[in-house]
Amino acid sequence: MASSPSRSRAAPRRSPRPAPRPVPGRAAGTTALDRPLLAPFAAVFGVLVAAEDLVLGYLLWEPDRHWHWYVVGAVLLAAWAAAGAAMVWLGRGRGWLVLAGASVLPLLLLLGLLVLFGVLGGGSAMVWAVVLLIGPVGCLTLAVRRPIREWTRPARATRSPQRDRRRAASR
């Protein structure tokens, strides 16, 4: 006598909704252990850019001790770089853009100084301009790397199941 199989030969019934796909990037409950290795270095270079901006602002402020527009601009650039460094450190959305933007303007200004000192023949001043380029170049290089961009990717909105049900019912 043949025994009947305990399982049905019919395919198992599946839900009409597709299975949720994992979103690449970081999840909502990530910790500091999930932070990419480059994030602390990018944040440190962001703080270095902020410090360089403050030093350049101090050098502009020191001769006459008045708050001119260029001194305020240097302080605002420093605050921008510090905010970008904090956003990358914490993994906030679009933090890499803030940090990259905060390093581009000091980079362009220092390149302009480098060209000016090169034309004027300033030996030690040109060397210091090259040394000061380390901060913005390192910051920009690290801020645009893929691990930093993925770490600071904004959280994607997910729809609630009730909203999907309403939309399906209205069709």
Backbone as CSV, one residue per row, in Angstrom:
resi,resn,N_x,N_y,N_z,CA_x,CA_y,CA_z,C_x,C_y,C_z
1,MET,0.842,-1.154,0.000,0.000,0.000,0.000,0.903,1.238,0.000
2,ALA,0.580,2.147,-0.877,1.389,3.367,-1.014,0.934,4.386,0.014
3,SER,1.903,5.018,0.607,1.553,6.040,1.605,1.371,7.382,0.909
4,SER,0.444,8.155,1.431,0.189,9.468,0.828,1.200,10.471,1.398
5,PRO,1.634,11.357,0.575,2.615,12.338,1.075,1.954,13.298,2.065
6,SER,2.715,13.681,3.073,2.164,14.575,4.089,2.086,16.023,3.591
7,ARG,2.842,16.352,2.564,2.806,17.702,2.028,1.989,17.735,0.748
8,SER,1.365,18.837,0.552,0.612,19.027,-0.675,1.585,19.373,-1.784
9,ARG,1.254,18.951,-2.979,2.132,19.238,-4.114,1.867,20.629,-4.678
10,ALA,0.866,21.308,-4.205,0.563,22.656,-4.678,1.565,23.647,-4.071
11,ALA,1.834,24.698,-4.811,2.768,25.719,-4.335,2.140,26.461,-3.154
12,PRO,2.952,26.876,-2.206,2.392,27.619,-1.064,1.855,28.976,-1.519
13,ARG,0.804,29.398,-0.851,0.173,30.675,-1.201,1.067,31.813,-0.739
14,ARG,1.242,32.803,-1.607,2.096,33.941,-1.284,1.265,35.217,-1.188
15,SER,1.794,36.168,-0.465,1.130,37.447,-0.306,1.192,38.226,-1.623
16,PRO,0.147,38.991,-1.935,0.202,39.785,-3.173,1.180,40.954,-3.083
17,ARG,1.544,41.347,-1.867,2.494,42.442,-1.712,3.923,41.910,-1.799
18,PRO,4.809,42.673,-2.426,6.199,42.222,-2.470,6.851,42.339,-1.099
19,ALA,7.848,41.517,-0.885,8.574,41.559,0.384,9.334,42.871,0.475
20,PRO,9.428,43.436,1.676,10.174,44.698,1.805,11.651,44.481,1.489
21,ARG,12.186,45.401,0.714,13.592,45.301,0.343,14.427,46.127,1.311
22,PRO,15.595,45.627,1.656,16.435,46.423,2.552,16.958,47.657,1.827
23,VAL,16.932,48.790,2.520,17.409,50.048,1.956,18.918,50.102,2.162
24,PRO,19.692,50.319,1.086,21.133,50.426,1.293,21.468,51.676,2.093
25,GLY,22.572,51.643,2.748,22.937,52.781,3.596,22.747,52.403,5.049
26,ARG,22.549,53.399,5.880,22.440,53.091,7.295,20.986,53.022,7.729
27,ALA,20.746,52.172,8.683,19.398,51.987,9.206,19.129,53.032,10.281
28,ALA,17.895,53.058,10.752,17.492,54.090,11.708,18.187,53.923,13.054
29,GLY,18.481,52.709,13.461,19.050,52.486,14.784,20.543,52.221,14.768
30,THR,21.291,52.898,13.940,22.719,52.640,13.881,23.419,53.291,15.064
31,THR,24.565,52.747,15.400,25.343,53.258,16.515,26.689,53.749,16.018
32,ALA,27.494,54.204,16.957,28.829,54.680,16.592,29.688,53.539,16.070
33,LEU,29.360,52.310,16.426,30.119,51.174,15.916,29.856,50.946,14.433
34,ASP,28.729,51.441,13.928,28.407,51.307,12.521,29.036,52.412,11.680
35,ARG,29.612,53.416,12.307,30.204,54.551,11.609,31.381,54.059,10.761
36,PRO,31.474,54.513,9.515,32.615,54.077,8.689,33.928,54.624,9.251
37,LEU,34.999,53.965,8.905,36.306,54.322,9.432,36.751,55.712,8.983
38,LEU,36.294,56.152,7.823,36.710,57.451,7.308,35.978,58.624,7.964
39,ALA,34.848,58.385,8.607,34.053,59.483,9.176,34.804,60.276,10.247
40,PRO,35.492,59.635,11.206,36.236,60.453,12.175,37.352,61.274,11.527
41,PHE,38.000,60.710,10.510,39.066,61.446,9.843,38.506,62.644,9.078
42,ALA,37.362,62.446,8.429,36.729,63.567,7.722,36.310,64.650,8.709
43,ALA,35.802,64.245,9.862,35.405,65.225,10.874,36.617,65.973,11.417
44,VAL,37.724,65.276,11.625,38.940,65.929,12.120,39.460,66.920,11.081
45,PHE,39.432,66.547,9.808,39.868,67.482,8.776,38.907,68.662,8.670
46,GLY,37.623,68.444,8.933,36.678,69.557,8.970,36.992,70.522,10.100
47,VAL,37.351,69.992,11.262,37.748,70.848,12.390,39.058,71.570,12.054
48,LEU,39.960,70.895,11.338,41.205,71.544,10.919,40.930,72.707,9.967
49,VAL,39.989,72.518,9.051,39.618,73.607,8.142,39.011,74.766,8.936
50,ALA,38.181,74.458,9.922,37.597,75.510,10.756,38.690,76.267,11.515
51,ALA,39.674,75.543,12.028,40.765,76.195,12.744,41.598,77.067,11.802
52,GLU,41.850,76.581,10.598,42.587,77.383,9.624,41.808,78.644,9.249
53,ASP,40.489,78.522,9.110,39.669,79.692,8.815,39.749,80.716,9.941
54,LEU,39.729,80.240,11.178,39.830,81.159,12.313,41.201,81.826,12.384
55,VAL,42.253,81.069,12.075,43.594,81.648,12.084,43.715,82.713,11.001
56,LEU,43.218,82.421,9.815,43.267,83.413,8.740,42.407,84.633,9.095
57,GLY,41.276,84.406,9.736,40.452,85.518,10.192,41.166,86.353,11.245
58,TYR,41.891,85.689,12.140,42.651,86.429,13.153,43.759,87.253,12.509
59,LEU,44.427,86.683,11.509,45.486,87.432,10.824,44.931,88.654,10.102
60,LEU,43.688,88.557,9.618,43.058,89.711,8.977,42.561,90.733,10.008
61,TRP,42.181,90.263,11.178,41.606,91.119,12.210,42.678,91.852,13.018
62,GLU,43.815,91.222,13.204,44.834,91.689,14.133,45.413,93.073,13.825
63,PRO,45.640,93.492,12.596,46.267,94.801,12.387,45.446,95.989,12.892
64,ASP,44.130,96.006,12.675,43.379,97.186,13.102,42.268,96.880,14.110
65,ARG,42.074,95.652,14.471,41.130,95.233,15.520,39.702,95.729,15.307
66,HIS,39.226,95.686,14.064,37.840,96.035,13.752,37.185,94.854,13.043
67,TRP,35.883,94.717,13.231,35.132,93.627,12.620,34.681,94.044,11.223
68,HIS,35.556,93.833,10.257,35.221,94.107,8.867,34.497,92.896,8.278
69,TRP,33.971,93.060,7.066,33.196,91.993,6.440,34.041,90.753,6.193
70,TYR,35.326,90.907,5.906,36.165,89.749,5.624,36.503,88.969,6.889
71,VAL,36.533,89.643,8.026,36.751,88.943,9.295,35.494,88.148,9.656
72,VAL,34.337,88.767,9.483,33.075,88.064,9.742,32.931,86.890,8.779
73,GLY,33.359,87.072,7.534,33.315,85.976,6.557,34.181,84.803,6.976
74,ALA,35.360,85.076,7.530,36.235,83.994,7.990,35.611,83.253,9.167
75,VAL,34.956,83.990,10.065,34.295,83.345,11.209,33.112,82.491,10.726
76,LEU,32.363,82.997,9.753,31.243,82.215,9.207,31.736,80.970,8.484
77,LEU,32.851,81.080,7.767,33.432,79.893,7.125,33.853,78.856,8.154
78,ALA,34.415,79.324,9.272,34.814,78.401,10.338,33.593,77.708,10.944
79,ALA,32.519,78.460,11.154,31.296,77.864,11.702,30.705,76.856,10.717
80,TRP,30.766,77.160,9.428,30.268,76.257,8.386,31.064,74.949,8.395
81,ALA,32.376,75.039,8.489,33.214,73.841,8.510,32.978,73.025,9.780
82,ALA,32.813,73.703,10.912,32.547,72.983,12.163,31.189,72.289,12.117
83,ALA,30.191,72.950,11.523,28.871,72.309,11.388,28.947,71.098,10.466
84,GLY,29.693,71.203,9.382,29.860,70.061,8.477,30.574,68.908,9.153
85,ALA,31.599,69.223,9.956,32.312,68.164,10.684,31.387,67.470,11.675
86,ALA,30.555,68.245,12.367,29.613,67.647,13.319,28.569,66.796,12.598
87,MET,28.110,67.264,11.441,27.107,66.492,10.695,27.678,65.177,10.197
88,VAL,28.919,65.182,9.738,29.545,63.933,9.288,29.790,63.022,10.471
89,TRP,30.241,63.556,11.577,30.487,62.740,12.764,29.204,62.044,13.235
90,LEU,28.087,62.786,13.218,26.819,62.230,13.693,26.068,61.454,12.617
91,GLY,26.490,61.579,11.358,25.815,60.862,10.279,24.534,61.535,9.826
92,ARG,24.434,62.826,9.959,23.230,63.551,9.539,23.147,63.622,8.029
93,GLY,21.925,63.724,7.522,21.683,63.752,6.089,22.363,64.919,5.404
94,ARG,22.998,64.640,4.297,23.710,65.617,3.458,24.872,66.295,4.183
95,GLY,25.392,65.674,5.205,26.533,66.244,5.916,27.778,66.308,5.061
96,TRP,27.918,65.355,4.151,29.094,65.366,3.288,29.072,66.571,2.354
97,LEU,27.871,66.998,1.934,27.779,68.184,1.083,28.176,69.444,1.841
98,VAL,27.738,69.541,3.080,28.075,70.705,3.899,29.589,70.759,4.123
99,LEU,30.180,69.615,4.435,31.611,69.580,4.698,32.421,69.847,3.434
100,ALA,31.989,69.279,2.315,32.700,69.528,1.056,32.587,70.993,0.650
101,GLY,31.408,71.570,0.804,31.233,72.980,0.474,32.051,73.887,1.374
102,ALA,32.184,73.495,2.640,32.956,74.310,3.579,34.446,74.232,3.302
103,SER,34.897,73.246,2.569,36.327,73.142,2.275,36.684,73.705,0.905
104,VAL,35.700,73.903,0.036,36.006,74.380,-1.315,36.442,75.844,-1.300
105,LEU,35.739,76.702,-0.597,36.079,78.126,-0.617,37.446,78.406,0.017
106,PRO,37.777,77.832,1.182,39.145,78.028,1.687,40.210,77.458,0.747
107,LEU,39.878,76.358,0.074,40.823,75.791,-0.889,41.091,76.771,-2.030
108,LEU,40.042,77.366,-2.558,40.216,78.333,-3.648,40.961,79.583,-3.174
109,LEU,40.644,80.050,-1.979,41.337,81.220,-1.449,42.828,80.940,-1.217
110,LEU,43.135,79.769,-0.686,44.540,79.434,-0.460,45.283,79.213,-1.767
111,LEU,44.619,78.652,-2.767,45.262,78.527,-4.076,45.543,79.903,-4.672
112,GLY,44.621,80.845,-4.492,44.852,82.217,-4.938,46.032,82.851,-4.219
113,LEU,46.125,82.633,-2.900,47.272,83.142,-2.146,48.572,82.503,-2.614
114,LEU,48.522,81.227,-2.903,49.707,80.515,-3.373,50.195,81.097,-4.695
115,VAL,49.279,81.364,-5.603,49.650,81.968,-6.882,50.186,83.386,-6.656
116,LEU,49.530,84.158,-5.800,49.981,85.522,-5.522,51.386,85.525,-4.926
117,PHE,51.614,84.664,-3.927,52.941,84.612,-3.311,53.986,84.075,-4.286
118,GLY,53.574,83.175,-5.172,54.504,82.671,-6.175,54.922,83.760,-7.147
119,VAL,53.973,84.588,-7.554,54.288,85.684,-8.474,55.162,86.732,-7.790
120,LEU,54.877,87.016,-6.507,55.649,88.011,-5.775,57.004,87.479,-5.315
121,GLY,57.212,86.198,-5.390,58.484,85.613,-4.989,58.630,85.436,-3.492
122,GLY,57.538,85.260,-2.777,57.579,85.075,-1.327,57.898,83.638,-0.970
123,GLY,59.110,83.363,-0.532,59.550,81.996,-0.250,58.844,81.362,0.930
124,SER,58.990,81.953,2.127,58.402,81.322,3.309,56.888,81.483,3.330
125,ALA,56.362,82.581,2.799,54.908,82.761,2.750,54.275,81.736,1.814
126,MET,54.966,81.419,0.737,54.449,80.424,-0.199,54.469,79.031,0.433
127,VAL,55.500,78.758,1.204,55.576,77.461,1.897,54.428,77.333,2.892
128,TRP,54.111,78.408,3.634,53.006,78.352,4.583,51.662,78.199,3.879
129,ALA,51.520,78.789,2.704,50.280,78.611,1.941,50.127,77.161,1.508
130,VAL,51.226,76.521,1.136,51.181,75.098,0.759,50.832,74.251,1.979
131,VAL,51.405,74.572,3.134,51.102,73.817,4.354,49.633,73.976,4.728
132,LEU,49.100,75.175,4.562,47.688,75.394,4.891,46.740,74.704,3.918
133,LEU,47.227,74.331,2.751,46.383,73.609,1.787,46.046,72.193,2.245
134,ILE,46.806,71.659,3.185,46.588,70.277,3.633,45.179,70.095,4.193
135,GLY,44.705,71.043,4.969,43.382,70.926,5.589,42.250,70.854,4.581
136,PRO,42.093,71.864,3.707,40.984,71.804,2.754,41.079,70.663,1.747
137,VAL,42.299,70.336,1.299,42.443,69.233,0.335,42.075,67.910,0.997
138,GLY,42.572,67.670,2.209,42.225,66.436,2.921,40.748,66.354,3.241
139,CYS,40.161,67.469,3.643,38.737,67.510,3.976,37.885,67.214,2.744
140,LEU,38.212,67.866,1.641,37.444,67.651,0.414,37.612,66.225,-0.104
141,THR,38.815,65.707,-0.021,39.073,64.345,-0.488,38.287,63.322,0.322
142,LEU,38.248,63.489,1.631,37.539,62.529,2.475,36.028,62.708,2.427
143,ALA,35.558,63.941,2.291,34.116,64.201,2.347,33.379,63.625,1.149
144,VAL,34.027,63.506,0.012,33.329,63.020,-1.179,33.487,61.526,-1.393
145,ARG,34.116,60.814,-0.490,34.274,59.363,-0.627,32.940,58.656,-0.390
146,ARG,32.760,57.508,-1.004,31.500,56.775,-0.936,31.083,56.404,0.490
147,PRO,31.980,55.898,1.357,31.507,55.570,2.714,30.942,56.769,3.465
148,ILE,31.520,57.951,3.242,31.011,59.155,3.914,29.674,59.557,3.308
149,ARG,29.555,59.469,1.988,28.275,59.814,1.348,27.169,58.868,1.799
150,GLU,27.481,57.577,1.921,26.454,56.626,2.371,26.136,56.810,3.851
151,TRP,27.133,57.168,4.638,26.906,57.384,6.069,26.002,58.587,6.308
152,THR,26.110,59.592,5.453,25.312,60.808,5.630,24.144,60.876,4.658
153,ARG,23.732,59.750,4.123,22.568,59.720,3.240,21.321,60.000,4.055
154,PRO,20.434,60.864,3.541,19.208,61.139,4.296,18.334,59.888,4.369
155,ALA,17.623,59.750,5.474,16.736,58.601,5.646,15.614,58.672,4.621
156,ARG,15.344,57.561,4.021,14.288,57.536,3.007,12.943,57.311,3.678
157,ALA,11.968,58.016,3.195,10.625,57.899,3.766,9.993,56.589,3.312
158,THR,9.331,55.916,4.219,8.615,54.697,3.885,7.139,54.943,4.082
159,ARG,6.356,54.359,3.223,4.905,54.541,3.332,4.328,53.576,4.348
160,SER,3.290,54.023,5.000,2.624,53.146,5.950,1.745,52.160,5.189
161,PRO,1.515,50.963,5.743,0.664,49.992,5.060,-0.762,50.501,4.891
162,GLN,-1.260,51.314,5.828,-2.623,51.822,5.702,-2.744,52.745,4.502
163,ARG,-1.734,53.525,4.226,-1.774,54.411,3.075,-1.788,53.599,1.776
164,ASP,-1.028,52.502,1.743,-1.042,51.641,0.566,-2.406,50.993,0.377
165,ARG,-3.055,50.612,1.479,-4.376,49.992,1.384,-5.405,50.991,0.831
166,ARG,-5.324,52.247,1.318,-6.250,53.265,0.804,-6.038,53.503,-0.680
167,ARG,-4.800,53.529,-1.074,-4.502,53.783,-2.491,-5.009,52.605,-3.341
168,ALA,-4.842,51.362,-2.869,-5.299,50.193,-3.614,-6.833,50.149,-3.651
169,ALA,-7.472,50.574,-2.573,-8.940,50.549,-2.533,-9.553,51.587,-3.464
170,SER,-8.846,52.674,-3.705,-9.406,53.725,-4.554,-9.260,53.416,-6.032
171,ARG,-8.526,52.422,-6.383,-8.319,52.088,-7.807,-9.478,51.374,-8.393
